[in-house]
Amino acid sequence: MNALIIEDEYPAAERLEKLIKKLDPHIDIAGVIDSVEAAKRWFASEAAVDLIFSDIQLSDGLSFQIFEAFPAHSPIIFTTSYDEYAIKAFRVKSIDYLLKPIKLHELQRAIDKYKNFKGDFSPQAYAQKIDSLLESLEIRNRTHKMRFLVKNGEQLIPIHQEQIAYFYTANEMACLVGCDGRQFLIDHTLEELESMIDPLCFFRLNRQFIARVTAIQRIHSYFNGKLKIDLRPETAQEVLVSREKASAFKAWLDG
């Protein structure tokens, strides 16, 4: 059995290869590829492999672009940090979907699934199995905005929702604050943003702030039932959640 790894982060690729070898020393790693373009060149010139392990977000795009150009004739196990791609992953012949950091027992389950499945692999059988899987899943309608195109000097850069810490308003202008502390003006009001973004990830704290769950650093009890929030990155403004919103905020944090 030979496998291909498509992963643009060297430590992640190295760790995955070690985990695979730990589970099954007989699996031969045919190659490690770090970009969409490199993968396209590989598939254009190399023989097929038995199994593909592929990250989804690569340095030059999404790995789905690879399999649109070269329809996969081998089963794929997708690996990624972002679970919003799960359904699309299954649609391109994925047999499993592993969230990073990958756990050994989950990788074992995925490889076992491949071994049980490979005997009846064919494009038609694969399509039927994936269709059956999709029918059994309760798919949430994903209509929220995943990226914002912002201006950085003379450049336009996309900011993915995972890179956003919070939004706030100042002087009637809305700002996006990244997890790295960078700030960008955006052409949306907080009211518009509230209807665009994923409510499972973001919460409207008050009239001035919408925060991502990962930006909530500390919560303090405040007078009159209010909550005081410390955000990460820090902000000079005091961020309060009203008594009326406090219960909904706690329920949102509790998942």
QUIHUKA-V144264 format. One record per residue. N is the residue number from 1. RES is the residue in three letters. OMEGA is omega as a letter, one per 40 degrees, with the letter a starting at -180 (999 if undefined). Layout:
BEGIN
{{N:RES:OMEGA} {N:RES:OMEGA}}
END
This chain:
BEGIN
{{1:MET:i} {2:ASN:a} {3:ALA:i} {4:LEU:i} {5:ILE:i} {6:ILE:a} {7:GLU:a} {8:ASP:i} {9:GLU:a} {10:TYR:i} {11:PRO:i} {12:ALA:i} {13:ALA:i} {14:GLU:a} {15:ARG:i} {16:LEU:i} {17:GLU:i} {18:LYS:i} {19:LEU:i} {20:ILE:a} {21:LYS:i} {22:LYS:a} {23:LEU:a} {24:ASP:a} {25:PRO:a} {26:HIS:i} {27:ILE:a} {28:ASP:i} {29:ILE:a} {30:ALA:a} {31:GLY:i} {32:VAL:a} {33:ILE:a} {34:ASP:a} {35:SER:i} {36:VAL:a} {37:GLU:i} {38:ALA:i} {39:ALA:i} {40:LYS:i} {41:ARG:a} {42:TRP:a} {43:PHE:i} {44:ALA:a} {45:SER:a} {46:GLU:i} {47:ALA:a} {48:ALA:i} {49:VAL:a} {50:ASP:a} {51:LEU:a} {52:ILE:i} {53:PHE:a} {54:SER:i} {55:ASP:a} {56:ILE:a} {57:GLN:i} {58:LEU:a} {59:SER:a} {60:ASP:i} {61:GLY:i} {62:LEU:a} {63:SER:i} {64:PHE:i} {65:GLN:i} {66:ILE:a} {67:PHE:i} {68:GLU:i} {69:ALA:i} {70:PHE:a} {71:PRO:a} {72:ALA:i} {73:HIS:i} {74:SER:i} {75:PRO:a} {76:ILE:i} {77:ILE:a} {78:PHE:i} {79:THR:a} {80:THR:i} {81:SER:a} {82:TYR:a} {83:ASP:i} {84:GLU:a} {85:TYR:a} {86:ALA:a} {87:ILE:i} {88:LYS:i} {89:ALA:i} {90:PHE:a} {91:ARG:i} {92:VAL:i} {93:LYS:i} {94:SER:i} {95:ILE:i} {96:ASP:a} {97:TYR:a} {98:LEU:i} {99:LEU:i} {100:LYS:e} {101:PRO:a} {102:ILE:i} {103:LYS:a} {104:LEU:a} {105:HIS:i} {106:GLU:i} {107:LEU:i} {108:GLN:i} {109:ARG:a} {110:ALA:i} {111:ILE:i} {112:ASP:i} {113:LYS:i} {114:TYR:a} {115:LYS:i} {116:ASN:a} {117:PHE:a} {118:LYS:a} {119:GLY:a} {120:ASP:a} {121:PHE:i} {122:SER:i} {123:PRO:a} {124:GLN:i} {125:ALA:i} {126:TYR:a} {127:ALA:i} {128:GLN:i} {129:LYS:a} {130:ILE:i} {131:ASP:i} {132:SER:i} {133:LEU:a} {134:LEU:i} {135:GLU:a} {136:SER:a} {137:LEU:i} {138:GLU:a} {139:ILE:i} {140:ARG:i} {141:ASN:a} {142:ARG:a} {143:THR:a} {144:HIS:a} {145:LYS:a} {146:MET:a} {147:ARG:i} {148:PHE:i} {149:LEU:a} {150:VAL:i} {151:LYS:i} {152:ASN:a} {153:GLY:i} {154:GLU:a} {155:GLN:i} {156:LEU:a} {157:ILE:i} {158:PRO:i} {159:ILE:i} {160:HIS:a} {161:GLN:i} {162:GLU:i} {163:GLN:a} {164:ILE:i} {165:ALA:i} {166:TYR:i} {167:PHE:i} {168:TYR:i} {169:THR:i} {170:ALA:a} {171:ASN:i} {172:GLU:i} {173:MET:a} {174:ALA:a} {175:CYS:i} {176:LEU:i} {177:VAL:a} {178:GLY:i} {179:CYS:i} {180:ASP:i} {181:GLY:i} {182:ARG:a} {183:GLN:a} {184:PHE:i} {185:LEU:i} {186:ILE:a} {187:ASP:i} {188:HIS:i} {189:THR:i} {190:LEU:i} {191:GLU:i} {192:GLU:a} {193:LEU:a} {194:GLU:a} {195:SER:a} {196:MET:a} {197:ILE:a} {198:ASP:a} {199:PRO:i} {200:LEU:a} {201:CYS:a} {202:PHE:i} {203:PHE:i} {204:ARG:a} {205:LEU:a} {206:ASN:a} {207:ARG:a} {208:GLN:a} {209:PHE:i} {210:ILE:a} {211:ALA:i} {212:ARG:a} {213:VAL:a} {214:THR:i} {215:ALA:a} {216:ILE:a} {217:GLN:i} {218:ARG:i} {219:ILE:a} {220:HIS:i} {221:SER:a} {222:TYR:a} {223:PHE:a} {224:ASN:i} {225:GLY:i} {226:LYS:i} {227:LEU:i} {228:LYS:a} {229:ILE:i} {230:ASP:a} {231:LEU:i} {232:ARG:e} {233:PRO:a} {234:GLU:i} {235:THR:a} {236:ALA:a} {237:GLN:i} {238:GLU:a} {239:VAL:a} {240:LEU:i} {241:VAL:a} {242:SER:i} {243:ARG:a} {244:GLU:a} {245:LYS:a} {246:ALA:a} {247:SER:i} {248:ALA:i} {249:PHE:i} {250:LYS:i} {251:ALA:i} {252:TRP:i} {253:LEU:a} {254:ASP:i} {255:GLY:999}}
END
